[in-house]
Amino acid sequence: MNVVNKYIEYRKIEKTLVQGIIDANIKRSDIYKAGRILGLVDGNKVVMNNGYDTSCVLDFLINEYNGEVNMILQKYLINNINTISFVENEVLKAYAISYTSFFQAKSSSAEKCSIELLDLFNNDNKVILTDIAISKITLQTRIMKTLLFTRIVPFKEFNMTSGIVFAFDIRNERLLASEYDKIYENLSSGDESMKRFICFFKLNKKFGITTKNI
């Protein structure tokens, strides 16, 4: 099985697996807590303007929020070790070591469904991301003008995202850095990864562009 076909198989299983974890473990009160932290609460209600807001809140709960649902993926793995499939186990292990960072997109290959990224928070380390949708952006002059915040889910043969991608125009890099520092300084709780997610979620609300506009 080639990398692209394996990616498609793993992505399909990952979506089903994560939805099952959400259904079994995340309560309405958890969504409210996450929404409050991310600035989506108006009064007593969580206001999510679209399905993408919902996806971001759930990603935050599963991977970042260090409250009652902390380590939810690891707990799920332990509780279901005798029933999950090999691929499900691989997905859970990859999520356990997943990480977020801020990247500059350098090139894309529609044929390989891949994007070459430079990790701006980690010494410009190169990361090859497999993503069918983003890799269709074949105009190199456009992709090279794009900054991306995403969660990298690493496997042995490829890297994929958790489904959350915030895109920014590279011309706003200095502005983003300045605004990031301001938001970060006002965050009183959470580890570095959690604070990073909160910052970029809020930056995306102000300065983000859709991947369709890359």
C-alpha positions in Angstrom: 0.0 0.0 0.0 1.5 3.4 -1.0 1.6 6.3 1.3 -1.4 8.2 -0.1 -3.7 5.1 0.1 -2.5 4.4 3.6 -3.2 8.0 4.6 -6.7 7.7 3.2 -7.3 4.5 5.2 -5.9 6.0 8.4 -7.8 9.3 8.0 -11.1 7.4 7.6 -10.5 5.3 10.7 -9.2 8.3 12.7 -12.4 10.3 12.0 -14.6 7.4 13.2 -12.4 6.7 16.2 -12.2 10.3 17.4 -16.0 10.7 17.0 -16.5 7.6 19.2 -14.2 9.0 21.8 -16.1 12.3 21.8 -19.4 10.6 22.1 -18.3 8.5 25.0 -16.3 11.0 27.0 -17.1 14.6 26.3 -20.0 16.3 28.2 -21.8 19.5 27.5 -20.2 21.0 30.6 -16.7 20.2 29.0 -17.7 22.1 25.9 -18.8 25.1 27.9 -15.5 25.1 29.8 -13.5 24.9 26.6 -15.7 27.5 24.9 -15.1 29.9 27.8 -11.3 29.5 27.6 -11.4 30.1 23.8 -13.6 33.2 24.1 -16.7 31.6 22.6 -19.1 32.2 25.5 -21.8 34.8 25.5 -23.6 34.9 28.8 -24.3 31.3 29.7 -24.1 30.0 26.1 -21.3 28.8 23.9 -21.6 30.6 20.6 -20.0 28.7 17.7 -20.5 30.4 14.4 -19.9 27.3 12.3 -18.9 23.7 12.3 -15.3 24.6 12.3 -15.6 26.3 15.7 -17.1 23.1 17.0 -14.1 21.0 15.6 -11.7 23.4 17.2 -13.4 23.2 20.6 -13.3 19.4 20.4 -9.7 19.2 19.3 -8.8 21.5 22.2 -10.7 19.3 24.7 -9.1 16.1 23.5 -5.6 17.3 23.1 -5.0 20.4 25.2 -7.5 20.9 28.0 -5.8 19.7 31.3 -9.0 19.3 33.3 -11.3 16.4 33.8 -10.8 15.1 30.3 -7.0 15.4 30.3 -5.2 12.3 28.8 -8.5 11.2 27.3 -6.8 9.4 24.4 -4.4 7.5 26.6 -7.3 6.5 28.9 -9.3 5.3 25.9 -6.4 3.2 24.8 -6.0 1.6 28.2 -9.7 0.9 28.6 -10.1 -0.6 25.1 -6.7 -2.3 24.5 -8.3 -5.7 23.9 -10.9 -4.5 21.4 -9.3 -1.8 19.2 -7.8 -2.7 15.9 -4.2 -2.4 14.9 -4.8 0.8 12.9 -6.9 2.3 15.8 -4.0 1.6 18.1 -1.6 3.3 15.7 -3.9 6.3 15.5 -4.1 6.6 19.3 -0.4 6.3 19.8 0.2 9.0 17.1 -2.3 11.3 18.8 -0.5 10.8 22.1 2.7 12.3 20.6 1.0 14.8 18.4 2.0 18.5 18.7 1.0 21.9 17.4 3.3 24.4 15.8 3.5 27.3 13.4 4.8 26.6 9.9 5.7 28.3 6.7 4.5 26.4 3.7 7.3 26.0 1.1 5.9 23.8 -1.6 3.2 21.4 -2.4 2.8 18.3 -4.6 -0.7 17.4 -5.8 0.7 14.1 -7.1 2.1 13.0 -3.8 -0.6 14.8 -1.8 2.1 16.4 0.3 3.2 19.8 1.6 6.7 20.8 2.7 6.6 22.9 5.8 9.2 24.7 7.9 8.5 24.6 11.6 9.0 28.3 12.7 8.9 27.4 16.4 11.5 24.7 16.1 14.5 26.0 14.3 12.9 25.8 10.8 12.8 22.0 11.0 11.4 20.5 7.8 8.1 18.6 8.1 6.4 16.8 5.2 2.7 16.8 5.6 0.3 14.5 3.8 -3.0 16.3 3.2 -5.1 15.9 0.0 -7.0 19.1 0.3 -4.1 21.5 0.9 -1.8 19.7 -1.5 -4.1 20.6 -4.3 -2.8 24.1 -4.0 -0.3 23.8 -6.8 0.5 27.5 -7.4 3.9 27.6 -5.6 3.8 31.5 -5.4 0.7 31.2 -3.4 1.6 28.3 -1.1 5.0 30.0 -0.3 3.1 33.1 1.0 1.2 31.1 3.6 1.7 30.5 7.3 -0.1 27.5 8.9 -0.8 26.6 12.5 -1.9 23.0 12.8 -1.6 19.9 14.9 0.9 17.3 13.5 -0.1 13.7 14.0 3.0 11.7 13.2 3.1 8.2 11.8 6.1 6.1 10.7 5.5 6.7 7.0 3.7 10.1 6.9 2.4 13.0 8.9 -1.2 14.2 8.9 -3.1 16.9 10.8 -5.9 16.4 13.3 -8.1 18.3 10.9 -7.5 21.7 12.4 -5.5 24.1 10.2 -5.3 27.9 10.6 -3.9 29.7 7.6 -2.4 33.2 7.5 -0.9 35.5 4.9 2.9 35.6 5.4 2.8 39.4 4.9 1.2 39.6 8.4 4.0 37.6 10.1 5.2 40.6 12.2 1.7 41.6 13.2 0.9 38.0 14.1 4.0 37.8 16.3 3.1 41.0 18.1 -0.5 40.0 18.7 0.6 36.5 19.7 2.8 37.9 22.5 -0.1 40.2 23.7 -2.5 37.3 24.0 0.0 34.9 25.5 0.9 37.4 28.3 -2.7 37.6 29.3 -3.1 33.9 29.7 -2.9 32.9 33.4 -3.2 29.1 33.2 -2.3 26.2 31.0 0.9 24.7 29.7 2.8 26.1 26.7 1.0 23.9 24.2 -2.4 24.8 25.6 -1.6 28.5 25.5 -0.3 28.2 21.9 -3.6 26.7 20.8 -5.6 29.5 22.5 -3.4 32.2 20.9 -3.7 30.9 17.4 -7.4 30.2 17.7 -7.9 33.9 18.6 -5.5 35.0 15.9 -7.4 33.0 13.4 -10.6 34.7 14.3 -9.0 38.1 13.5 -6.4 37.4 10.8 -7.0 33.9 9.4 -7.7 33.1 5.8 -9.5 30.1 4.4 -7.4 27.5 2.7 -9.5 28.2 -0.4 -7.9 31.6 -0.6 -4.3 30.4 -0.4 
